[in-house]
Amino acid sequence: MKVTFKMGGETHRVEFTIVPTKGAGFSSIAKSSKDLETLQRAIPLGVTGDDLIGKILAGQFEKKLGIPVDVDYDHKGAGYGFKIDMYSLVKKLK
């Protein structure tokens, strides 16, 4: 999935690989070292990058899926972890 970030007056385009995790979640990892470098350059100084990028990605996923997606702050491993709101998913299936 390609995501466009607009930070500091610049536009940054980063491609992510999406992989499922146990439970109702998935993780998003920068696809290449070039994408990771772009992502690191996009984060403004003095800002906690994980929080900022995680929230931006969650918003992009919500738009695409049409259901709430939360950042999984307990995610262990590379990339950013996310949880799908299963109640919203089930409601959509009814």
PDB file of N, CA, C and O in Angstrom:
ATOM      1  N   MET A   1       0.848  -1.169   0.000  1.00  0.00           N
ATOM      2  CA  MET A   1       0.000   0.000   0.000  1.00  0.00           C
ATOM      3  C   MET A   1       0.899   1.238   0.000  1.00  0.00           C
ATOM      4  O   MET A   1       1.809   1.355   0.821  1.00  0.00           O
ATOM      5  N   LYS A   2       0.638   2.144  -0.913  1.00  0.00           N
ATOM      6  CA  LYS A   2       1.391   3.386  -0.975  1.00  0.00           C
ATOM      7  C   LYS A   2       0.656   4.466  -0.194  1.00  0.00           C
ATOM      8  O   LYS A   2      -0.553   4.645  -0.342  1.00  0.00           O
ATOM      9  N   VAL A   3       1.405   5.182   0.640  1.00  0.00           N
ATOM     10  CA  VAL A   3       0.838   6.233   1.472  1.00  0.00           C
ATOM     11  C   VAL A   3       1.609   7.519   1.211  1.00  0.00           C
ATOM     12  O   VAL A   3       2.838   7.515   1.133  1.00  0.00           O
ATOM     13  N   THR A   4       0.878   8.616   1.077  1.00  0.00           N
ATOM     14  CA  THR A   4       1.492   9.922   0.885  1.00  0.00           C
ATOM     15  C   THR A   4       1.393  10.722   2.174  1.00  0.00           C
ATOM     16  O   THR A   4       0.307  10.896   2.727  1.00  0.00           O
ATOM     17  N   PHE A   5       2.545  11.211   2.650  1.00  0.00           N
ATOM     18  CA  PHE A   5       2.613  12.033   3.853  1.00  0.00           C
ATOM     19  C   PHE A   5       2.938  13.452   3.433  1.00  0.00           C
ATOM     20  O   PHE A   5       3.819  13.676   2.603  1.00  0.00           O
ATOM     21  N   LYS A   6       2.227  14.409   4.007  1.00  0.00           N
ATOM     22  CA  LYS A   6       2.550  15.811   3.785  1.00  0.00           C
ATOM     23  C   LYS A   6       3.025  16.381   5.100  1.00  0.00           C
ATOM     24  O   LYS A   6       2.225  16.629   6.003  1.00  0.00           O
ATOM     25  N   MET A   7       4.336  16.590   5.213  1.00  0.00           N
ATOM     26  CA  MET A   7       4.919  17.113   6.449  1.00  0.00           C
ATOM     27  C   MET A   7       5.990  18.137   6.129  1.00  0.00           C
ATOM     28  O   MET A   7       6.794  17.961   5.214  1.00  0.00           O
ATOM     29  N   GLY A   8       5.983  19.204   6.900  1.00  0.00           N
ATOM     30  CA  GLY A   8       7.000  20.229   6.736  1.00  0.00           C
ATOM     31  C   GLY A   8       7.001  20.875   5.370  1.00  0.00           C
ATOM     32  O   GLY A   8       8.053  21.286   4.879  1.00  0.00           O
ATOM     33  N   GLY A   9       5.846  20.970   4.751  1.00  0.00           N
ATOM     34  CA  GLY A   9       5.747  21.588   3.439  1.00  0.00           C
ATOM     35  C   GLY A   9       6.195  20.689   2.303  1.00  0.00           C
ATOM     36  O   GLY A   9       6.221  21.126   1.153  1.00  0.00           O
ATOM     37  N   GLU A  10       6.549  19.440   2.595  1.00  0.00           N
ATOM     38  CA  GLU A  10       6.986  18.506   1.570  1.00  0.00           C
ATOM     39  C   GLU A  10       6.048  17.304   1.517  1.00  0.00           C
ATOM     40  O   GLU A  10       5.411  16.951   2.509  1.00  0.00           O
ATOM     41  N   THR A  11       5.978  16.692   0.354  1.00  0.00           N
ATOM     42  CA  THR A  11       5.178  15.485   0.174  1.00  0.00           C
ATOM     43  C   THR A  11       6.122  14.297   0.103  1.00  0.00           C
ATOM     44  O   THR A  11       7.093  14.309  -0.653  1.00  0.00           O
ATOM     45  N   HIS A  12       5.835  13.276   0.891  1.00  0.00           N
ATOM     46  CA  HIS A  12       6.656  12.065   0.935  1.00  0.00           C
ATOM     47  C   HIS A  12       5.758  10.880   0.594  1.00  0.00           C
ATOM     48  O   HIS A  12       4.659  10.752   1.134  1.00  0.00           O
ATOM     49  N   ARG A  13       6.225  10.019  -0.299  1.00  0.00           N
ATOM     50  CA  ARG A  13       5.461   8.838  -0.693  1.00  0.00           C
ATOM     51  C   ARG A  13       6.225   7.596  -0.234  1.00  0.00           C
ATOM     52  O   ARG A  13       7.383   7.398  -0.604  1.00  0.00           O
ATOM     53  N   VAL A  14       5.570   6.767   0.570  1.00  0.00           N
ATOM     54  CA  VAL A  14       6.197   5.580   1.139  1.00  0.00           C
ATOM     55  C   VAL A  14       5.317   4.371   0.857  1.00  0.00           C
ATOM     56  O   VAL A  14       4.097   4.428   1.013  1.00  0.00           O
ATOM     57  N   GLU A  15       5.942   3.285   0.443  1.00  0.00           N
ATOM     58  CA  GLU A  15       5.193   2.044   0.203  1.00  0.00           C
ATOM     59  C   GLU A  15       5.394   1.113   1.397  1.00  0.00           C
ATOM     60  O   GLU A  15       6.509   0.945   1.890  1.00  0.00           O
ATOM     61  N   PHE A  16       4.293   0.511   1.852  1.00  0.00           N
ATOM     62  CA  PHE A  16       4.305  -0.378   3.003  1.00  0.00           C
ATOM     63  C   PHE A  16       3.841  -1.780   2.592  1.00  0.00           C
ATOM     64  O   PHE A  16       3.019  -1.946   1.691  1.00  0.00           O
ATOM     65  N   THR A  17       4.394  -2.774   3.280  1.00  0.00           N
ATOM     66  CA  THR A  17       3.937  -4.146   3.159  1.00  0.00           C
ATOM     67  C   THR A  17       3.011  -4.402   4.342  1.00  0.00           C
ATOM     68  O   THR A  17       3.357  -4.082   5.480  1.00  0.00           O
ATOM     69  N   ILE A  18       1.851  -4.970   4.087  1.00  0.00           N
ATOM     70  CA  ILE A  18       0.863  -5.248   5.132  1.00  0.00           C
ATOM     71  C   ILE A  18       0.842  -6.756   5.384  1.00  0.00           C
ATOM     72  O   ILE A  18       0.685  -7.543   4.450  1.00  0.00           O
ATOM     73  N   VAL A  19       0.999  -7.155   6.646  1.00  0.00           N
ATOM     74  CA  VAL A  19       0.966  -8.576   7.004  1.00  0.00           C
ATOM     75  C   VAL A  19       0.041  -8.785   8.204  1.00  0.00           C
ATOM     76  O   VAL A  19       0.008  -7.956   9.114  1.00  0.00           O
ATOM     77  N   PRO A  20      -0.710  -9.890   8.210  1.00  0.00           N
ATOM     78  CA  PRO A  20      -1.611 -10.153   9.346  1.00  0.00           C
ATOM     79  C   PRO A  20      -0.830 -10.553  10.589  1.00  0.00           C
ATOM     80  O   PRO A  20       0.272 -11.096  10.502  1.00  0.00           O
ATOM     81  N   THR A  21      -1.416 -10.276  11.744  1.00  0.00           N
ATOM     82  CA  THR A  21      -0.852 -10.699  13.019  1.00  0.00           C
ATOM     83  C   THR A  21      -1.896 -11.545  13.730  1.00  0.00           C
ATOM     84  O   THR A  21      -3.036 -11.638  13.276  1.00  0.00           O
ATOM     85  N   LYS A  22      -1.516 -12.162  14.839  1.00  0.00           N
ATOM     86  CA  LYS A  22      -2.479 -12.961  15.609  1.00  0.00           C
ATOM     87  C   LYS A  22      -3.591 -12.067  16.124  1.00  0.00           C
ATOM     88  O   LYS A  22      -3.367 -10.900  16.445  1.00  0.00           O
ATOM     89  N   GLY A  23      -4.775 -12.617  16.200  1.00  0.00           N
ATOM     90  CA  GLY A  23      -5.910 -11.834  16.682  1.00  0.00           C
ATOM     91  C   GLY A  23      -6.502 -11.023  15.545  1.00  0.00           C
ATOM     92  O   GLY A  23      -6.410 -11.410  14.380  1.00  0.00           O
ATOM     93  N   ALA A  24      -7.099  -9.916  15.882  1.00  0.00           N
ATOM     94  CA  ALA A  24      -7.780  -9.069  14.897  1.00  0.00           C
ATOM     95  C   ALA A  24      -6.885  -7.905  14.513  1.00  0.00           C
ATOM     96  O   ALA A  24      -7.259  -6.744  14.683  1.00  0.00           O
ATOM     97  N   GLY A  25      -5.704  -8.213  13.996  1.00  0.00           N
ATOM     98  CA  GLY A  25      -4.803  -7.132  13.675  1.00  0.00           C
ATOM     99  C   GLY A  25      -3.903  -7.414  12.494  1.00  0.00           C
ATOM    100  O   GLY A  25      -3.960  -8.474  11.869  1.00  0.00           O
ATOM    101  N   PHE A  26      -3.072  -6.430  12.210  1.00  0.00           N
ATOM    102  CA  PHE A  26      -2.094  -6.548  11.134  1.00  0.00           C
ATOM    103  C   PHE A  26      -0.970  -5.563  11.408  1.00  0.00           C
ATOM    104  O   PHE A  26      -1.108  -4.656  12.228  1.00  0.00           O
ATOM    105  N   SER A  27       0.138  -5.753  10.715  1.00  0.00           N
ATOM    106  CA  SER A  27       1.242  -4.813  10.860  1.00  0.00           C
ATOM    107  C   SER A  27       1.607  -4.252   9.500  1.00  0.00           C
ATOM    108  O   SER A  27       1.347  -4.859   8.461  1.00  0.00           O
ATOM    109  N   SER A  28       2.207  -3.093   9.534  1.00  0.00           N
ATOM    110  CA  SER A  28       2.598  -2.378   8.335  1.00  0.00           C
ATOM    111  C   SER A  28       4.082  -2.054   8.443  1.00  0.00           C
ATOM    112  O   SER A  28       4.520  -1.423   9.404  1.00  0.00           O
ATOM    113  N   ILE A  29       4.856  -2.492   7.447  1.00  0.00           N
ATOM    114  CA  ILE A  29       6.293  -2.338   7.469  1.00  0.00           C
ATOM    115  C   ILE A  29       6.732  -1.640   6.182  1.00  0.00           C
ATOM    116  O   ILE A  29       6.228  -1.954   5.104  1.00  0.00           O
ATOM    117  N   ALA A  30       7.669  -0.695   6.289  1.00  0.00           N
ATOM    118  CA  ALA A  30       8.206  -0.046   5.090  1.00  0.00           C
ATOM    119  C   ALA A  30       8.732  -1.130   4.153  1.00  0.00           C
ATOM    120  O   ALA A  30       9.466  -2.020   4.582  1.00  0.00           O
ATOM    121  N   LYS A  31       8.359  -1.058   2.874  1.00  0.00           N
ATOM    122  CA  LYS A  31       8.649  -2.130   1.922  1.00  0.00           C
ATOM    123  C   LYS A  31      10.139  -2.274   1.611  1.00  0.00           C
ATOM    124  O   LYS A  31      10.615  -3.390   1.401  1.00  0.00           O
ATOM    125  N   SER A  32      10.864  -1.189   1.579  1.00  0.00           N
ATOM    126  CA  SER A  32      12.287  -1.259   1.235  1.00  0.00           C
ATOM    127  C   SER A  32      13.078  -0.310   2.123  1.00  0.00           C
ATOM    128  O   SER A  32      12.508   0.506   2.848  1.00  0.00           O
ATOM    129  N   SER A  33      14.387  -0.428   2.055  1.00  0.00           N
ATOM    130  CA  SER A  33      15.234   0.479   2.833  1.00  0.00           C
ATOM    131  C   SER A  33      15.073   1.913   2.331  1.00  0.00           C
ATOM    132  O   SER A  33      15.184   2.857   3.112  1.00  0.00           O
ATOM    133  N   LYS A  34      14.813   2.081   1.044  1.00  0.00           N
ATOM    134  CA  LYS A  34      14.584   3.421   0.496  1.00  0.00           C
ATOM    135  C   LYS A  34      13.307   4.027   1.086  1.00  0.00           C
ATOM    136  O   LYS A  34      13.273   5.209   1.429  1.00  0.00           O
ATOM    137  N   ASP A  35      12.250   3.200   1.201  1.00  0.00           N
ATOM    138  CA  ASP A  35      10.999   3.667   1.800  1.00  0.00           C
ATOM    139  C   ASP A  35      11.203   4.019   3.270  1.00  0.00           C
ATOM    140  O   ASP A  35      10.643   5.000   3.760  1.00  0.00           O
ATOM    141  N   LEU A  36      11.998   3.225   3.969  1.00  0.00           N
ATOM    142  CA  LEU A  36      12.279   3.491   5.382  1.00  0.00           C
ATOM    143  C   LEU A  36      13.038   4.814   5.546  1.00  0.00           C
ATOM    144  O   LEU A  36      12.741   5.591   6.453  1.00  0.00           O
ATOM    145  N   GLU A  37      14.006   5.065   4.679  1.00  0.00           N
ATOM    146  CA  GLU A  37      14.754   6.329   4.724  1.00  0.00           C
ATOM    147  C   GLU A  37      13.827   7.517   4.453  1.00  0.00           C
ATOM    148  O   GLU A  37      13.926   8.547   5.120  1.00  0.00           O
ATOM    149  N   THR A  38      12.935   7.375   3.483  1.00  0.00           N
ATOM    150  CA  THR A  38      11.977   8.439   3.180  1.00  0.00           C
ATOM    151  C   THR A  38      11.093   8.704   4.386  1.00  0.00           C
ATOM    152  O   THR A  38      10.824   9.856   4.725  1.00  0.00           O
ATOM    153  N   LEU A  39      10.644   7.645   5.027  1.00  0.00           N
ATOM    154  CA  LEU A  39       9.797   7.759   6.211  1.00  0.00           C
ATOM    155  C   LEU A  39      10.528   8.479   7.336  1.00  0.00           C
ATOM    156  O   LEU A  39       9.948   9.345   7.993  1.00  0.00           O
ATOM    157  N   GLN A  40      11.772   8.140   7.564  1.00  0.00           N
ATOM    158  CA  GLN A  40      12.545   8.770   8.632  1.00  0.00           C
ATOM    159  C   GLN A  40      12.821  10.243   8.337  1.00  0.00           C
ATOM    160  O   GLN A  40      12.840  11.059   9.259  1.00  0.00           O
ATOM    161  N   ARG A  41      13.031  10.593   7.080  1.00  0.00           N
ATOM    162  CA  ARG A  41      13.239  11.995   6.710  1.00  0.00           C
ATOM    163  C   ARG A  41      11.958  12.809   6.860  1.00  0.00           C
ATOM    164  O   ARG A  41      12.013  14.014   7.109  1.00  0.00           O
ATOM    165  N   ALA A  42      10.800  12.155   6.708  1.00  0.00           N
ATOM    166  CA  ALA A  42       9.517  12.860   6.752  1.00  0.00           C
ATOM    167  C   ALA A  42       9.130  13.277   8.167  1.00  0.00           C
ATOM    168  O   ALA A  42       8.359  14.221   8.339  1.00  0.00           O
ATOM    169  N   ILE A  43       9.648  12.593   9.177  1.00  0.00           N
ATOM    170  CA  ILE A  43       9.274  12.872  10.566  1.00  0.00           C
ATOM    171  C   ILE A  43       9.978  14.138  11.033  1.00  0.00           C
ATOM    172  O   ILE A  43      11.208  14.191  11.026  1.00  0.00           O
ATOM    173  N   PRO A  44       9.222  15.162  11.441  1.00  0.00           N
ATOM    174  CA  PRO A  44       9.835  16.417  11.909  1.00  0.00           C
ATOM    175  C   PRO A  44      10.655  16.203  13.184  1.00  0.00           C
ATOM    176  O   PRO A  44      10.371  15.303  13.975  1.00  0.00           O
ATOM    177  N   LEU A  45      11.658  17.030  13.365  1.00  0.00           N
ATOM    178  CA  LEU A  45      12.480  16.961  14.582  1.00  0.00           C
ATOM    179  C   LEU A  45      11.630  17.267  15.812  1.00  0.00           C
ATOM    180  O   LEU A  45      10.759  18.136  15.774  1.00  0.00           O
ATOM    181  N   GLY A  46      11.887  16.558  16.881  1.00  0.00           N
ATOM    182  CA  GLY A  46      11.180  16.802  18.130  1.00  0.00           C
ATOM    183  C   GLY A  46       9.833  16.106  18.223  1.00  0.00           C
ATOM    184  O   GLY A  46       9.111  16.292  19.202  1.00  0.00           O
ATOM    185  N   VAL A  47       9.480  15.301  17.217  1.00  0.00           N
ATOM    186  CA  VAL A  47       8.197  14.595  17.209  1.00  0.00           C
ATOM    187  C   VAL A  47       8.473  13.111  17.361  1.00  0.00           C
ATOM    188  O   VAL A  47       9.394  12.577  16.742  1.00  0.00           O
ATOM    189  N   THR A  48       7.681  12.448  18.180  1.00  0.00           N
ATOM    190  CA  THR A  48       7.803  11.005  18.320  1.00  0.00           C
ATOM    191  C   THR A  48       7.236  10.373  17.062  1.00  0.00           C
ATOM    192  O   THR A  48       6.021  10.360  16.863  1.00  0.00           O
ATOM    193  N   GLY A  49       8.094   9.858  16.226  1.00  0.00           N
ATOM    194  CA  GLY A  49       7.712   9.341  14.916  1.00  0.00           C
ATOM    195  C   GLY A  49       6.709   8.210  14.937  1.00  0.00           C
ATOM    196  O   GLY A  49       5.796   8.176  14.112  1.00  0.00           O
ATOM    197  N   ASP A  50       6.866   7.268  15.884  1.00  0.00           N
ATOM    198  CA  ASP A  50       5.965   6.122  15.917  1.00  0.00           C
ATOM    199  C   ASP A  50       4.516   6.546  16.126  1.00  0.00           C
ATOM    200  O   ASP A  50       3.616   6.024  15.469  1.00  0.00           O
ATOM    201  N   ASP A  51       4.288   7.479  17.028  1.00  0.00           N
ATOM    202  CA  ASP A  51       2.927   7.949  17.279  1.00  0.00           C
ATOM    203  C   ASP A  51       2.344   8.642  16.057  1.00  0.00           C
ATOM    204  O   ASP A  51       1.214   8.365  15.655  1.00  0.00           O
ATOM    205  N   LEU A  52       3.110   9.529  15.481  1.00  0.00           N
ATOM    206  CA  LEU A  52       2.648  10.318  14.340  1.00  0.00           C
ATOM    207  C   LEU A  52       2.359   9.438  13.122  1.00  0.00           C
ATOM    208  O   LEU A  52       1.275   9.515  12.544  1.00  0.00           O
ATOM    209  N   ILE A  53       3.309   8.617  12.741  1.00  0.00           N
ATOM    210  CA  ILE A  53       3.147   7.771  11.555  1.00  0.00           C
ATOM    211  C   ILE A  53       2.043   6.743  11.791  1.00  0.00           C
ATOM    212  O   ILE A  53       1.245   6.476  10.892  1.00  0.00           O
ATOM    213  N   GLY A  54       1.989   6.166  12.985  1.00  0.00           N
ATOM    214  CA  GLY A  54       0.937   5.196  13.296  1.00  0.00           C
ATOM    215  C   GLY A  54      -0.452   5.790  13.139  1.00  0.00           C
ATOM    216  O   GLY A  54      -1.343   5.151  12.581  1.00  0.00           O
ATOM    217  N   LYS A  55      -0.641   7.008  13.626  1.00  0.00           N
ATOM    218  CA  LYS A  55      -1.948   7.661  13.524  1.00  0.00           C
ATOM    219  C   LYS A  55      -2.290   8.001  12.070  1.00  0.00           C
ATOM    220  O   LYS A  55      -3.441   7.872  11.653  1.00  0.00           O
ATOM    221  N   ILE A  56      -1.299   8.428  11.313  1.00  0.00           N
ATOM    222  CA  ILE A  56      -1.536   8.735   9.898  1.00  0.00           C
ATOM    223  C   ILE A  56      -1.918   7.466   9.143  1.00  0.00           C
ATOM    224  O   ILE A  56      -2.859   7.469   8.349  1.00  0.00           O
ATOM    225  N   LEU A  57      -1.186   6.379   9.393  1.00  0.00           N
ATOM    226  CA  LEU A  57      -1.492   5.111   8.721  1.00  0.00           C
ATOM    227  C   LEU A  57      -2.872   4.596   9.116  1.00  0.00           C
ATOM    228  O   LEU A  57      -3.626   4.129   8.263  1.00  0.00           O
ATOM    229  N   ALA A  58      -3.210   4.677  10.409  1.00  0.00           N
ATOM    230  CA  ALA A  58      -4.528   4.223  10.865  1.00  0.00           C
ATOM    231  C   ALA A  58      -5.632   4.990  10.141  1.00  0.00           C
ATOM    232  O   ALA A  58      -6.641   4.403   9.751  1.00  0.00           O
ATOM    233  N   GLY A  59      -5.449   6.290   9.962  1.00  0.00           N
ATOM    234  CA  GLY A  59      -6.433   7.095   9.237  1.00  0.00           C
ATOM    235  C   GLY A  59      -6.568   6.655   7.791  1.00  0.00           C
ATOM    236  O   GLY A  59      -7.676   6.616   7.255  1.00  0.00           O
ATOM    237  N   GLN A  60      -5.444   6.321   7.147  1.00  0.00           N
ATOM    238  CA  GLN A  60      -5.478   5.846   5.757  1.00  0.00           C
ATOM    239  C   GLN A  60      -6.206   4.502   5.660  1.00  0.00           C
ATOM    240  O   GLN A  60      -6.996   4.279   4.743  1.00  0.00           O
ATOM    241  N   PHE A  61      -5.930   3.613   6.614  1.00  0.00           N
ATOM    242  CA  PHE A  61      -6.596   2.302   6.619  1.00  0.00           C
ATOM    243  C   PHE A  61      -8.096   2.452   6.845  1.00  0.00           C
ATOM    244  O   PHE A  61      -8.892   1.767   6.203  1.00  0.00           O
ATOM    245  N   GLU A  62      -8.490   3.349   7.761  1.00  0.00           N
ATOM    246  CA  GLU A  62      -9.911   3.578   8.031  1.00  0.00           C
ATOM    247  C   GLU A  62     -10.632   4.056   6.776  1.00  0.00           C
ATOM    248  O   GLU A  62     -11.741   3.606   6.490  1.00  0.00           O
ATOM    249  N   LYS A  63     -10.017   4.955   6.032  1.00  0.00           N
ATOM    250  CA  LYS A  63     -10.632   5.443   4.795  1.00  0.00           C
ATOM    251  C   LYS A  63     -10.820   4.313   3.796  1.00  0.00           C
ATOM    252  O   LYS A  63     -11.857   4.217   3.139  1.00  0.00           O
ATOM    253  N   LYS A  64      -9.809   3.460   3.687  1.00  0.00           N
ATOM    254  CA  LYS A  64      -9.861   2.371   2.706  1.00  0.00           C
ATOM    255  C   LYS A  64     -10.834   1.269   3.128  1.00  0.00           C
ATOM    256  O   LYS A  64     -11.558   0.734   2.289  1.00  0.00           O
ATOM    257  N   LEU A  65     -10.857   0.926   4.414  1.00  0.00           N
ATOM    258  CA  LEU A  65     -11.692  -0.169   4.897  1.00  0.00           C
ATOM    259  C   LEU A  65     -13.113   0.250   5.262  1.00  0.00           C
ATOM    260  O   LEU A  65     -14.045  -0.547   5.156  1.00  0.00           O
ATOM    261  N   GLY A  66     -13.277   1.487   5.686  1.00  0.00           N
ATOM    262  CA  GLY A  66     -14.590   1.964   6.112  1.00  0.00           C
ATOM    263  C   GLY A  66     -14.972   1.524   7.512  1.00  0.00           C
ATOM    264  O   GLY A  66     -16.144   1.595   7.883  1.00  0.00           O
ATOM    265  N   ILE A  67     -13.998   1.069   8.299  1.00  0.00           N
ATOM    266  CA  ILE A  67     -14.231   0.686   9.699  1.00  0.00           C
ATOM    267  C   ILE A  67     -13.082   1.248  10.546  1.00  0.00           C
ATOM    268  O   ILE A  67     -11.992   1.492  10.027  1.00  0.00           O
ATOM    269  N   PRO A  68     -13.322   1.455  11.851  1.00  0.00           N
ATOM    270  CA  PRO A  68     -12.267   1.990  12.714  1.00  0.00           C
ATOM    271  C   PRO A  68     -11.052   1.058  12.827  1.00  0.00           C
ATOM    272  O   PRO A  68     -11.190  -0.158  12.952  1.00  0.00           O
ATOM    273  N   VAL A  69      -9.880   1.655  12.781  1.00  0.00           N
ATOM    274  CA  VAL A  69      -8.618   0.939  12.955  1.00  0.00           C
ATOM    275  C   VAL A  69      -7.834   1.680  14.035  1.00  0.00           C
ATOM    276  O   VAL A  69      -7.650   2.895  13.950  1.00  0.00           O
ATOM    277  N   ASP A  70      -7.375   0.951  15.044  1.00  0.00           N
ATOM    278  CA  ASP A  70      -6.627   1.542  16.150  1.00  0.00           C
ATOM    279  C   ASP A  70      -5.160   1.161  16.068  1.00  0.00           C
ATOM    280  O   ASP A  70      -4.819   0.063  15.629  1.00  0.00           O
ATOM    281  N   VAL A  71      -4.297   2.069  16.490  1.00  0.00           N
ATOM    282  CA  VAL A  71      -2.876   1.765  16.576  1.00  0.00           C
ATOM    283  C   VAL A  71      -2.674   0.803  17.736  1.00  0.00           C
ATOM    284  O   VAL A  71      -3.196   1.029  18.828  1.00  0.00           O
ATOM    285  N   ASP A  72      -1.924  -0.263  17.512  1.00  0.00           N
ATOM    286  CA  ASP A  72      -1.607  -1.240  18.556  1.00  0.00           C
ATOM    287  C   ASP A  72      -0.281  -0.837  19.191  1.00  0.00           C
ATOM    288  O   ASP A  72       0.791  -1.179  18.692  1.00  0.00           O
ATOM    289  N   TYR A  73      -0.372  -0.105  20.298  1.00  0.00           N
ATOM    290  CA  TYR A  73       0.834   0.387  20.954  1.00  0.00           C
ATOM    291  C   TYR A  73       1.615  -0.733  21.643  1.00  0.00           C
ATOM    292  O   TYR A  73       2.764  -0.529  22.035  1.00  0.00           O
ATOM    293  N   ASP A  74       1.007  -1.914  21.795  1.00  0.00           N
ATOM    294  CA  ASP A  74       1.693  -3.060  22.395  1.00  0.00           C
ATOM    295  C   ASP A  74       2.321  -3.966  21.342  1.00  0.00           C
ATOM    296  O   ASP A  74       2.818  -5.043  21.672  1.00  0.00           O
ATOM    297  N   HIS A  75       2.305  -3.543  20.081  1.00  0.00           N
ATOM    298  CA  HIS A  75       2.856  -4.340  18.982  1.00  0.00           C
ATOM    299  C   HIS A  75       4.339  -4.598  19.209  1.00  0.00           C
ATOM    300  O   HIS A  75       5.121  -3.670  19.413  1.00  0.00           O
ATOM    301  N   LYS A  76       4.709  -5.860  19.172  1.00  0.00           N
ATOM    302  CA  LYS A  76       6.109  -6.252  19.321  1.00  0.00           C
ATOM    303  C   LYS A  76       6.608  -6.675  17.944  1.00  0.00           C
ATOM    304  O   LYS A  76       6.044  -7.568  17.313  1.00  0.00           O
ATOM    305  N   GLY A  77       7.645  -6.038  17.500  1.00  0.00           N
ATOM    306  CA  GLY A  77       8.198  -6.407  16.202  1.00  0.00           C
ATOM    307  C   GLY A  77       8.407  -5.189  15.334  1.00  0.00           C
ATOM    308  O   GLY A  77       8.223  -4.051  15.766  1.00  0.00           O
ATOM    309  N   ALA A  78       8.794  -5.450  14.103  1.00  0.00           N
ATOM    310  CA  ALA A  78       9.100  -4.375  13.161  1.00  0.00           C
ATOM    311  C   ALA A  78       7.826  -3.700  12.674  1.00  0.00           C
ATOM    312  O   ALA A  78       6.756  -4.308  12.655  1.00  0.00           O
ATOM    313  N   GLY A  79       7.950  -2.467  12.291  1.00  0.00           N
ATOM    314  CA  GLY A  79       6.833  -1.739  11.708  1.00  0.00           C
ATOM    315  C   GLY A  79       5.848  -1.229  12.740  1.00  0.00           C
ATOM    316  O   GLY A  79       6.172  -1.049  13.914  1.00  0.00           O
ATOM    317  N   TYR A  80       4.648  -1.003  12.267  1.00  0.00           N
ATOM    318  CA  TYR A  80       3.574  -0.441  13.087  1.00  0.00           C
ATOM    319  C   TYR A  80       2.448  -1.456  13.174  1.00  0.00           C
ATOM    320  O   TYR A  80       2.067  -2.050  12.166  1.00  0.00           O
ATOM    321  N   GLY A  81       1.913  -1.660  14.375  1.00  0.00           N
ATOM    322  CA  GLY A  81       0.825  -2.609  14.572  1.00  0.00           C
ATOM    323  C   GLY A  81      -0.519  -1.911  14.650  1.00  0.00           C
ATOM    324  O   GLY A  81      -0.623  -0.781  15.127  1.00  0.00           O
ATOM    325  N   PHE A  82      -1.552  -2.605  14.169  1.00  0.00           N
ATOM    326  CA  PHE A  82      -2.908  -2.058  14.157  1.00  0.00           C
ATOM    327  C   PHE A  82      -3.907  -3.126  14.553  1.00  0.00           C
ATOM    328  O   PHE A  82      -3.687  -4.319  14.346  1.00  0.00           O
ATOM    329  N   LYS A  83      -5.017  -2.667  15.132  1.00  0.00           N
ATOM    330  CA  LYS A  83      -6.123  -3.557  15.503  1.00  0.00           C
ATOM    331  C   LYS A  83      -7.380  -3.080  14.793  1.00  0.00           C
ATOM    332  O   LYS A  83      -7.637  -1.881  14.686  1.00  0.00           O
ATOM    333  N   ILE A  84      -8.148  -4.031  14.318  1.00  0.00           N
ATOM    334  CA  ILE A  84      -9.427  -3.722  13.680  1.00  0.00           C
ATOM    335  C   ILE A  84     -10.519  -3.784  14.739  1.00  0.00           C
ATOM    336  O   ILE A  84     -10.540  -4.702  15.558  1.00  0.00           O
ATOM    337  N   ASP A  85     -11.422  -2.815  14.724  1.00  0.00           N
ATOM    338  CA  ASP A  85     -12.560  -2.819  15.639  1.00  0.00           C
ATOM    339  C   ASP A  85     -13.537  -3.886  15.154  1.00  0.00           C
ATOM    340  O   ASP A  85     -14.289  -3.670  14.203  1.00  0.00           O
ATOM    341  N   MET A  86     -13.515  -5.037  15.818  1.00  0.00           N
ATOM    342  CA  MET A  86     -14.322  -6.182  15.375  1.00  0.00           C
ATOM    343  C   MET A  86     -15.818  -5.917  15.472  1.00  0.00           C
ATOM    344  O   MET A  86     -16.584  -6.461  14.677  1.00  0.00           O
ATOM    345  N   TYR A  87     -16.254  -5.100  16.420  1.00  0.00           N
ATOM    346  CA  TYR A  87     -17.669  -4.784  16.532  1.00  0.00           C
ATOM    347  C   TYR A  87     -18.150  -4.054  15.269  1.00  0.00           C
ATOM    348  O   TYR A  87     -19.234  -4.330  14.756  1.00  0.00           O
ATOM    349  N   SER A  88     -17.343  -3.139  14.789  1.00  0.00           N
ATOM    350  CA  SER A  88     -17.697  -2.409  13.563  1.00  0.00           C
ATOM    351  C   SER A  88     -17.689  -3.335  12.353  1.00  0.00           C
ATOM    352  O   SER A  88     -18.521  -3.202  11.456  1.00  0.00           O
ATOM    353  N   LEU A  89     -16.750  -4.269  12.333  1.00  0.00           N
ATOM    354  CA  LEU A  89     -16.681  -5.219  11.239  1.00  0.00           C
ATOM    355  C   LEU A  89     -17.923  -6.108  11.202  1.00  0.00           C
ATOM    356  O   LEU A  89     -18.521  -6.310  10.145  1.00  0.00           O
ATOM    357  N   VAL A  90     -18.305  -6.636  12.366  1.00  0.00           N
ATOM    358  CA  VAL A  90     -19.492  -7.489  12.445  1.00  0.00           C
ATOM    359  C   VAL A  90     -20.742  -6.707  12.074  1.00  0.00           C
ATOM    360  O   VAL A  90     -21.612  -7.222  11.372  1.00  0.00           O
ATOM    361  N   LYS A  91     -20.838  -5.468  12.540  1.00  0.00           N
ATOM    362  CA  LYS A  91     -21.987  -4.614  12.226  1.00  0.00           C
ATOM    363  C   LYS A  91     -22.107  -4.412  10.722  1.00  0.00           C
ATOM    364  O   LYS A  91     -23.213  -4.377  10.182  1.00  0.00           O
ATOM    365  N   LYS A  92     -20.967  -4.278  10.045  1.00  0.00           N
ATOM    366  CA  LYS A  92     -20.960  -4.092   8.606  1.00  0.00           C
ATOM    367  C   LYS A  92     -21.410  -5.359   7.862  1.00  0.00           C
ATOM    368  O   LYS A  92     -21.976  -5.286   6.771  1.00  0.00           O
ATOM    369  N   LEU A  93     -21.151  -6.503   8.466  1.00  0.00           N
ATOM    370  CA  LEU A  93     -21.512  -7.781   7.854  1.00  0.00           C
ATOM    371  C   LEU A  93     -23.004  -8.106   8.002  1.00  0.00           C
ATOM    372  O   LEU A  93     -23.536  -8.913   7.239  1.00  0.00           O
ATOM    373  N   LYS A  94     -23.676  -7.493   8.966  1.00  0.00           N
ATOM    374  CA  LYS A  94     -25.108  -7.778   9.208  1.00  0.00           C
ATOM    375  C   LYS A  94     -25.968  -7.209   8.118  1.00  0.00           C
ATOM    376  O   LYS A  94     -27.190  -7.352   8.158  1.00  0.00           O
TER     377      LYS A  94
END
